[in-house]
Amino acid sequence: MPYLFGMILGDVLGRIGVFRAVGAALLLGGVGFLAYRLVAANLDPALAYGAAAAAPLAMFGWAIWHPAASRLRLWIVDGVYLGARLSMWWAGLAFLIGLAAASFRIDRWLSAEWPQAATAALFWLVQRALGAQVARSHRIMGDRSVIAVDA
């Protein structure tokens, strides 16, 4: 029975894109860690934090420039898109739980729970901005996209 539960859970997580999102997060995180270690060891340790933030952003910028150029680029952009989509739902859920915990009182919500709503809105904007480009790149490469783009 646990084996069956694991198969079902793995299939569900695969279908919503968790594995692609985690893979892209690990790759970008690894690039940031490597940049931090290289700059801290060879240059100034004070610059290492900037390098750790700039390296994954540069790699993502390289990938989003033309995602259909390679499978690695498309995988990175697809993973970031799916990560933003999953984060949007988690932030929205945290907002609703916080609103319920505040007894649905707007004054309490405005003082404590608005960051979850702002985070959900930010991730919604990111996944909307990336969605059309990722779906187009999947079509160019002949892949079946998990992203449905409104016509």
Secondary structure, DSSP 8 states (H G I E B T S, - for coil): -HHHHHHHHHHHHHHHTHHHHHHHHHHHHHHHHHHHHHHHHHS-GGGHHHHHHHHHHHHHHHHHHSGGG-HHHHHHHHHHHHHHHHHHHHHHHHHHHHHHHTTT-HHHHHHHTHHHHHHHHHHHHHHHHHHHHHHHHHHHHT---S-----
